[in-house]
């Protein structure tokens, strides 16, 4: 099929004023003009487009009729609709003025014919002159949200011991040593690496020495670095569906295609991943507390995943983003501790445990990969900023980190209870919220009253007008169909704010409030 690997569809602004057929027409027109749909590309059948975009066939037909009338597409009897070999003239500077520039593209997944893979958080404007990668990165960029209102995700910052942090900062930076001011160690500050290694060995069952740790500016940089070193452009990586958009974004930035693997009650099933992308040799998972569903990967799935990596000579990237916050029992041991073949790359971050602006994370890489990772790091950005590294090292060594985690664990557990208790009273029948043994948010699923009818994006919009920040579960899906629900963060909010937030949320549903 000519151009089959570049077929694109789009997400539509269903709340906008423009008719849907017009948005569809303008989206396809823009894709044709900027080359994302090259001449000779075969368009999906009307029935397929209507199904994938949740539109009526009449809407699709009207859009294609307009494209046909203007000469952008042509029909071939008995063989469907194709992008025209000769296109109408269009000045590049008119593209910026066209409606539909906000429509985000979805690339046809090569391992799943007929399946469209949708970038997360679509809707960014398109600008003439960007590369395909640039357009994609702009489309998947996340929109900031109001962190002050329930139920925005994130840690509690008001209870962080900034006084201790300030004292440690003064200790190191009042008269800094030359080691701090001129350090060029691409792996990071050695005392911090030693502190992390000791902590991971004691608390997470990670087997490593300090030399295997590379300090980076957050988990996304860690993922990008791993992809740059281990994968070639256009290779495939298995990712969880639903999952963390930052992982898909980091892989996209590295030129990697993602194959979506559904998550069930046991986590990612590598057998499904292998059937969807038989050539993939890279898998990204959060086995200890999957985002957003909170699922813990079963032991048999963990062992199967490790065996897959061994057999395929592939790699597993383990994202352990919030394992510290487990409210019943000891935090689960990391997948890396089960691996005897050196196929797991462990990624951790301090942003959710301490404060987001810290921007420090780390990789634990197998011994054989340390040197190539360090060399690549020197090329890409040399080393992580040194300002906070010695402070964090002392924060851990002096016991402040462990004390803070213990204090926050008790606080967050009480806040989760407040959310569950209030929701049971105020949201009965509307939303079903179950307790989670770990994490910083809960999933609110449609209850009996809203089953099959709830539009989580619509609820999020209405909630924002009531000064409530909820997150749409469907936004964590990159493909279709997406399940609808709400992600309600509780860690950063007082019990009073949580109670008020639940009442505001209840009031937006018909017959409530």
C-alpha positions as CSV (number, residue, x, y, z in Angstrom):
1,X,0.0,0.0,0.0
2,X,1.6,3.3,-1.0
3,X,2.5,5.4,1.9
4,X,0.8,2.9,4.3
5,X,3.3,3.4,7.1
6,X,2.5,7.1,7.3
7,X,-1.3,7.1,7.4
8,X,-2.6,9.4,10.1
9,X,-5.8,10.1,11.9
10,X,-6.6,12.8,14.4
11,X,-8.4,13.6,17.6
12,X,-11.2,16.1,17.2
13,X,-12.2,19.0,19.3
14,X,-15.7,18.0,20.1
15,X,-16.3,21.0,22.3
16,X,-15.3,23.5,19.6
17,X,-17.6,25.5,17.4
18,X,-16.5,24.1,14.1
19,X,-18.6,21.2,12.6
20,X,-16.9,17.9,13.0
21,X,-16.9,17.2,9.2
22,X,-15.1,20.5,8.8
23,X,-12.5,19.7,11.4
24,X,-11.9,16.3,9.8
25,X,-11.5,17.9,6.3
26,X,-9.1,20.5,7.6
27,X,-7.1,18.0,9.6
28,X,-6.6,15.8,6.5
29,X,-5.9,18.8,4.3
30,X,-3.1,20.0,6.6
31,X,-1.6,16.5,6.8
32,X,-1.6,16.3,3.0
33,X,0.0,19.7,2.6
34,X,2.8,19.2,5.1
35,X,3.7,15.7,3.8
36,X,2.4,13.5,6.6
37,X,0.1,12.0,4.1
38,X,2.2,11.8,0.9
39,X,0.8,11.5,-2.6
40,X,-0.4,8.0,-3.3
41,X,-1.3,7.2,0.3
42,X,-4.4,5.1,0.7
43,X,-6.9,6.5,3.2
44,X,-8.8,4.1,5.5
45,X,-12.2,3.1,4.5
46,X,-15.1,5.4,5.6
47,X,-16.3,2.7,7.9
48,X,-12.9,2.3,9.6
49,X,-12.4,6.1,10.0
50,X,-15.9,6.5,11.4
51,X,-15.3,3.7,13.9
52,X,-11.8,4.8,15.0
53,X,-12.9,8.5,15.4
54,X,-16.3,7.7,16.9
55,X,-18.0,9.7,14.1
56,X,-21.0,9.0,11.9
57,X,-20.2,7.7,8.4
58,X,-22.1,10.7,7.0
59,X,-19.6,13.0,8.8
60,X,-16.7,11.2,7.3
61,X,-18.2,11.1,3.9
62,X,-18.9,14.8,3.9
63,X,-15.3,15.6,4.8
64,X,-13.9,13.3,2.1
65,X,-16.3,14.7,-0.5
66,X,-14.9,18.2,0.2
67,X,-11.4,16.9,-0.1
68,X,-12.3,15.2,-3.4
69,X,-14.0,18.4,-4.7
70,X,-10.9,20.5,-4.0
71,X,-8.5,18.0,-5.6
72,X,-6.7,16.7,-2.5
73,X,-7.8,13.1,-2.9
74,X,-9.0,10.9,-5.7
75,X,-11.0,7.7,-5.8
76,X,-10.0,4.6,-7.7
77,X,-12.9,2.5,-8.6
78,X,-13.2,-0.6,-6.5
79,X,-9.9,0.3,-4.6
80,X,-10.8,3.2,-2.2
81,X,-9.6,6.7,-1.7
82,X,-6.0,7.9,-2.2
83,X,-4.1,11.2,-1.7
84,X,-4.0,12.9,-5.1
85,X,-0.8,12.6,-7.2
86,X,-1.0,16.3,-8.0
87,X,-2.2,18.6,-5.3
88,X,-3.8,22.1,-5.6
89,X,-1.4,25.0,-5.0
90,X,-1.2,26.3,-1.5
91,X,1.1,28.9,-0.1
92,X,2.9,27.6,3.0
93,X,2.1,30.8,5.0
94,X,-1.6,30.0,4.7
95,X,-1.2,26.8,6.7
96,X,-0.8,28.7,10.0
97,X,-4.1,30.3,9.5
98,X,-6.0,27.1,8.9
99,X,-8.4,25.7,11.4
100,X,-7.6,22.2,12.4
101,X,-3.9,22.9,13.2
102,X,-4.8,21.9,16.7
103,X,-5.6,18.3,15.6
104,X,-3.1,15.9,16.9
105,X,-1.9,13.1,14.6
106,X,-2.0,9.4,15.3
107,X,0.4,7.1,13.4
108,X,-0.7,3.7,12.2
109,X,1.0,1.1,14.4
110,X,3.0,-1.1,12.1
111,X,2.7,-4.1,14.3
112,X,-1.0,-3.9,14.5
113,X,-2.6,-3.2,11.1
114,X,-5.6,-1.0,11.4
115,X,-4.7,0.1,14.9
116,X,-4.1,3.8,15.5
117,X,-1.7,4.8,18.2
118,X,-2.6,8.2,19.6
119,X,-0.1,10.6,21.3
120,X,-1.2,11.5,24.8
121,X,-2.5,15.0,25.6
122,X,-3.2,15.8,22.0
123,X,-4.3,19.3,21.0
124,X,-1.1,21.4,20.7
125,X,-1.0,23.8,17.7
126,X,0.9,22.7,14.7
127,X,3.4,25.1,13.1
128,X,4.6,25.0,9.5
129,X,8.3,24.1,9.2
130,X,8.5,21.7,12.1
131,X,9.9,18.2,11.6
132,X,7.5,15.3,12.0
133,X,9.2,14.6,15.4
134,X,8.8,18.3,16.4
135,X,5.1,18.2,15.6
136,X,4.7,15.0,17.5
137,X,6.5,16.4,20.6
138,X,4.4,19.5,20.5
139,X,1.3,17.4,20.3
140,X,2.1,15.2,23.3
141,X,3.2,18.0,25.6
142,X,1.3,17.9,28.8
143,X,-0.9,20.9,29.8
144,X,-0.2,22.4,33.2
145,X,-2.9,22.1,35.9
146,X,-3.7,23.9,39.1
147,X,-1.7,22.1,41.7
148,X,-3.3,24.0,44.6
149,X,-6.7,22.5,44.3
150,X,-7.9,19.0,45.3
151,X,-7.3,16.6,43.6
152,X,-4.2,17.6,41.9
153,X,-1.5,14.9,42.0
154,X,1.9,15.3,43.7
155,X,3.5,15.3,47.2
156,X,2.7,17.4,50.2
157,X,5.2,20.3,50.0
158,X,4.0,22.2,53.1
159,X,5.3,19.4,55.4
160,X,8.7,19.1,53.7
161,X,11.6,20.0,56.1
162,X,12.9,22.9,54.1
163,X,14.7,24.3,57.2
164,X,16.9,21.1,57.3
165,X,17.4,21.4,53.5
166,X,18.4,25.0,53.8
167,X,21.0,24.2,56.6
168,X,22.5,21.5,54.4
169,X,22.6,23.8,51.4
170,X,24.5,26.4,53.5
171,X,26.9,23.7,54.7
172,X,28.0,22.9,51.2
173,X,27.6,26.1,49.3
174,X,28.8,28.8,51.7
175,X,32.4,27.9,50.8
176,X,32.1,25.2,48.2
177,X,35.0,22.9,47.4
178,X,36.6,22.6,44.0
179,X,35.0,19.2,43.7
180,X,31.6,20.7,43.7
181,X,32.3,23.7,41.5
182,X,34.2,22.0,38.7
183,X,33.0,18.4,38.9
184,X,32.5,16.8,35.5
185,X,31.6,13.3,36.6
186,X,29.0,12.2,34.1
187,X,27.8,9.6,36.6
188,X,27.0,12.0,39.3
189,X,28.3,13.0,42.8
190,X,30.0,9.9,44.3
191,X,28.7,10.3,47.8
192,X,25.1,10.6,46.5
193,X,25.6,7.5,44.4
194,X,26.8,5.6,47.5
195,X,23.9,6.8,49.6
196,X,21.4,5.7,46.9
197,X,23.0,2.3,46.5
198,X,22.8,1.7,50.2
199,X,19.2,2.8,50.4
200,X,18.1,0.7,47.4
201,X,19.9,-2.4,48.8
202,X,18.2,-2.1,52.2
203,X,14.7,-0.9,51.1
204,X,14.1,-2.1,47.6
205,X,16.1,-5.3,47.2
206,X,18.1,-3.7,44.4
207,X,21.5,-5.4,43.9
208,X,24.0,-2.8,42.8
209,X,27.2,-0.9,43.8
210,X,27.6,2.9,43.5
211,X,29.4,2.6,40.2
212,X,26.2,1.3,38.5
213,X,24.3,4.4,39.4
214,X,24.0,7.4,37.0
215,X,22.4,10.6,38.3
216,X,20.0,12.3,35.9
217,X,17.6,15.1,35.9
218,X,14.5,13.0,36.4
219,X,12.9,9.8,35.2
220,X,12.2,11.0,31.7
221,X,15.8,11.8,31.0
222,X,16.7,8.4,32.3
223,X,14.3,6.7,29.9
224,X,15.5,8.9,27.0
225,X,19.2,8.0,27.8
226,X,18.4,4.3,27.9
227,X,16.6,4.5,24.6
228,X,19.4,6.4,22.9
229,X,22.0,3.9,24.0
230,X,20.1,0.6,23.5
231,X,17.7,1.2,20.6
232,X,17.9,2.3,17.0
233,X,15.7,4.9,15.4
234,X,12.3,3.4,14.6
235,X,12.8,0.4,16.9
236,X,9.8,-0.6,18.9
237,X,9.4,-0.6,22.7
238,X,6.6,-2.3,24.7
239,X,4.7,0.1,27.0
240,X,1.8,-0.3,29.4
241,X,-1.7,0.6,28.3
242,X,-2.9,2.7,30.1
243,X,0.4,4.2,31.2
244,X,2.5,7.2,32.1
245,X,2.6,9.6,29.2
246,X,6.1,10.8,30.2
247,X,7.5,7.4,29.2
248,X,5.9,7.5,25.8
249,X,7.0,11.1,25.4
250,X,10.6,10.2,26.2
251,X,10.6,7.3,23.8
252,X,9.1,9.4,21.1
253,X,11.8,12.1,21.6
254,X,14.4,9.4,21.0
255,X,12.7,8.3,17.8
256,X,11.3,5.1,19.2
257,X,7.9,3.6,18.2
258,X,5.7,2.3,21.0
259,X,3.6,-0.9,21.0
260,X,0.7,-0.8,23.5
261,X,0.3,-3.7,25.9
262,X,-2.9,-3.8,28.0
263,X,-2.6,-4.0,31.8
264,X,-4.8,-6.3,33.7
265,X,-5.0,-7.3,37.4
266,X,-1.6,-8.9,37.1
267,X,0.1,-6.1,35.3
268,X,1.6,-6.3,31.7
269,X,1.4,-9.6,30.0
270,X,4.6,-10.1,28.0
271,X,3.0,-12.8,26.0
272,X,0.5,-10.2,24.6
273,X,3.4,-7.8,24.1
274,X,5.4,-10.3,22.1
275,X,2.4,-11.2,19.9
276,X,1.8,-7.5,19.2
277,X,5.4,-6.6,18.5
278,X,7.4,-9.8,17.9
279,X,10.6,-7.9,17.1
280,X,10.6,-5.6,20.1
281,X,13.5,-6.0,22.5
282,X,12.7,-3.2,25.0
283,X,9.9,-3.1,27.6
284,X,9.0,-0.3,30.0
285,X,7.0,-1.4,33.1
286,X,6.1,-0.1,36.6
287,X,5.8,-3.5,38.3
288,X,5.6,-2.4,41.9
289,X,2.7,0.1,41.5
290,X,1.6,0.6,37.9
291,X,0.5,4.1,36.9
292,X,-2.4,4.9,36.8
293,X,-4.2,1.7,37.8
294,X,-2.1,0.9,40.9
295,X,-1.7,-2.8,39.8
296,X,1.2,-4.9,41.3
297,X,2.7,-7.2,38.7
298,X,2.4,-10.8,39.8
299,X,5.5,-13.0,40.4
300,X,4.7,-15.2,37.4
301,X,4.4,-12.2,35.1
302,X,7.7,-10.8,36.5
303,X,9.5,-14.1,35.8
304,X,8.0,-14.3,32.3
305,X,9.2,-10.8,31.6
306,X,12.7,-11.5,32.7
307,X,12.7,-14.7,30.7
308,X,11.5,-12.8,27.6
309,X,14.4,-10.3,28.0
310,X,16.9,-13.1,28.3
311,X,15.6,-15.0,25.3
312,X,15.3,-11.9,23.1
313,X,18.6,-10.4,24.4
314,X,16.5,-7.5,25.2
315,X,16.0,-5.0,28.0
316,X,13.5,-4.2,30.7
317,X,13.2,-0.6,32.0
318,X,11.7,-0.7,35.5
319,X,10.1,2.5,36.6
320,X,9.9,2.6,40.4
321,X,8.3,6.0,40.8
322,X,6.6,5.9,44.2
323,X,7.4,2.6,45.9
324,X,8.2,4.4,49.2
325,X,4.5,5.1,49.8
326,X,3.1,1.6,50.7
327,X,0.6,1.7,53.5
328,X,0.3,-2.0,54.4
329,X,3.5,-4.0,54.9
330,X,6.9,-3.5,53.6
331,X,7.4,-2.0,50.1
332,X,7.6,-4.7,47.5
333,X,11.1,-5.8,46.3
334,X,12.1,-4.4,42.9
335,X,12.1,-6.5,39.7
336,X,15.8,-5.8,39.3
337,X,16.5,-7.9,42.4
338,X,15.0,-11.0,40.6
339,X,17.1,-10.5,37.5
340,X,20.2,-12.8,37.3
341,X,20.9,-12.1,33.7
342,X,21.7,-8.3,33.8
343,X,18.7,-7.3,31.7
344,X,16.9,-4.9,34.0
345,X,17.6,-1.1,34.0
346,X,16.1,0.4,37.2
347,X,14.9,4.0,37.2
348,X,14.0,6.0,40.3
349,X,13.2,9.6,41.0
350,X,13.1,11.9,44.0
351,X,10.5,14.3,42.5
352,X,7.4,12.5,44.0
353,X,9.0,11.6,47.3
354,X,10.6,15.0,48.1
355,X,9.6,17.9,45.8
356,X,9.1,18.2,42.0
357,X,11.5,21.1,41.4
358,X,14.4,19.0,42.7
359,X,14.7,17.4,39.3
360,X,17.0,14.6,40.4
361,X,16.6,10.9,39.4
362,X,18.8,8.0,38.7
363,X,19.4,4.9,36.7
364,X,20.9,1.6,38.0
365,X,22.4,-0.1,34.9
366,X,24.0,-3.6,34.6
367,X,27.8,-3.5,35.0
368,X,28.4,-4.2,31.3
369,X,26.4,-1.1,30.4
370,X,28.0,1.4,32.7
371,X,30.8,2.5,30.4
372,X,28.6,3.0,27.3
373,X,26.0,4.8,29.3
374,X,28.6,7.2,30.8
375,X,30.1,7.9,27.4
376,X,26.7,8.6,25.9
377,X,25.8,10.8,28.8
378,X,28.9,12.9,28.2
379,X,27.8,13.5,24.6
380,X,24.2,14.3,25.4
381,X,24.5,16.7,28.4
382,X,27.7,15.9,30.2
383,X,26.3,15.7,33.8
384,X,23.5,16.6,36.1
385,X,23.5,19.9,37.9
386,X,25.6,19.7,41.0
387,X,23.7,22.2,43.2
388,X,21.4,19.8,44.9
389,X,23.4,16.5,44.7
390,X,25.6,17.0,47.9
391,X,22.6,18.3,49.8
392,X,20.5,15.2,48.9
393,X,23.4,12.9,49.7
394,X,23.6,14.3,53.3
395,X,19.8,14.4,53.5
396,X,19.8,10.6,53.0
397,X,23.0,9.8,55.0
398,X,21.8,11.8,58.0
399,X,18.5,9.9,58.2
400,X,16.3,12.9,57.1
401,X,15.1,11.1,54.0
402,X,13.9,8.0,55.9
403,X,12.2,10.1,58.6
404,X,10.4,12.2,56.0
405,X,9.1,9.2,54.2
406,X,7.8,7.6,57.4
407,X,6.1,10.9,58.4
408,X,4.5,11.3,54.9
409,X,3.4,7.7,54.8
410,X,1.3,8.1,57.9
411,X,-0.1,11.4,56.7
412,X,-0.9,10.1,53.2
413,X,-2.6,7.0,54.6
414,X,-4.9,9.3,56.7
415,X,-5.7,11.4,53.7
416,X,-6.6,8.3,51.6
417,X,-8.9,7.3,54.4
418,X,-10.5,10.7,54.4
419,X,-11.1,10.5,50.6
420,X,-12.6,7.0,50.8
421,X,-14.9,7.9,53.8
422,X,-16.2,11.1,52.2
423,X,-16.7,9.5,48.8
424,X,-18.7,6.7,50.3
425,X,-21.1,9.3,51.8
426,X,-21.2,11.9,49.0
427,X,-20.6,9.9,45.8
428,X,-22.5,6.7,46.4
429,X,-23.8,5.3,43.1
430,X,-22.0,7.9,41.1
431,X,-18.4,7.0,41.5
432,X,-16.8,3.8,42.9
433,X,-13.5,4.3,44.7
434,X,-11.5,1.5,46.2
435,X,-8.6,1.7,48.6
436,X,-5.1,1.2,47.3
437,X,-2.3,-0.2,49.4
438,X,0.2,2.3,47.9
439,X,0.6,5.4,46.0
440,X,-0.6,9.0,46.0
441,X,-3.9,8.9,44.1
442,X,-7.0,6.7,43.7
443,X,-9.1,5.8,40.7
444,X,-12.8,6.8,40.7
445,X,-14.7,4.5,38.4
446,X,-18.3,5.2,37.1
447,X,-20.8,3.8,39.5
448,X,-24.2,2.4,38.7
449,X,-25.7,5.7,37.9
450,X,-23.0,6.7,35.5
451,X,-22.0,3.3,34.1
452,X,-21.6,3.5,30.3
453,X,-22.4,7.2,30.1
454,X,-19.6,9.1,32.0
455,X,-17.4,11.3,29.9
456,X,-14.4,11.8,32.2
457,X,-13.1,14.7,30.1
458,X,-16.4,16.4,30.5
459,X,-16.4,15.8,34.3
460,X,-12.9,17.2,34.5
461,X,-14.0,20.4,32.7
462,X,-17.0,20.8,34.9
463,X,-15.0,20.1,38.0
464,X,-12.5,22.8,37.1
465,X,-15.3,25.3,37.1
466,X,-16.1,24.2,40.7
467,X,-12.4,24.8,41.7
468,X,-11.6,21.0,41.6
469,X,-8.6,19.6,39.8
470,X,-9.4,16.1,38.7
471,X,-7.5,14.1,36.0
472,X,-9.2,12.1,33.2
473,X,-8.2,8.4,33.2
474,X,-8.9,8.2,29.5
475,X,-6.0,10.7,28.9
476,X,-3.5,8.0,30.1
477,X,-4.5,5.7,27.2
478,X,-2.7,6.1,23.9
479,X,-5.0,3.9,21.9
480,X,-8.7,3.1,21.6
481,X,-10.9,2.2,23.3
482,X,-10.1,4.0,26.5
483,X,-11.7,3.4,29.9
484,X,-13.2,6.4,31.6
485,X,-12.7,7.3,35.2
486,X,-11.1,10.0,37.4
487,X,-7.6,10.1,39.0
488,X,-7.9,11.8,42.3
489,X,-4.7,12.8,44.0
490,X,-4.9,13.1,47.8
491,X,-1.3,13.3,49.1
492,X,-0.9,17.0,48.6
493,X,-4.2,18.0,50.2
494,X,-5.5,18.4,53.8
495,X,-8.3,16.3,55.0
496,X,-10.5,19.4,55.0
497,X,-9.7,20.2,51.4
498,X,-10.4,16.6,50.4
499,X,-13.8,16.7,52.0
500,X,-14.7,19.9,50.3
501,X,-13.3,18.7,47.0
502,X,-15.5,15.6,47.1
503,X,-18.6,17.7,47.9
504,X,-17.8,20.0,44.9
505,X,-17.3,16.9,42.7
506,X,-20.6,15.5,43.8
507,X,-22.4,18.8,43.0
508,X,-21.6,18.7,39.3
509,X,-23.7,15.6,38.6
510,X,-27.4,16.1,37.8
511,X,-29.6,15.9,40.9
512,X,-26.7,16.3,43.3
513,X,-25.4,19.1,45.5
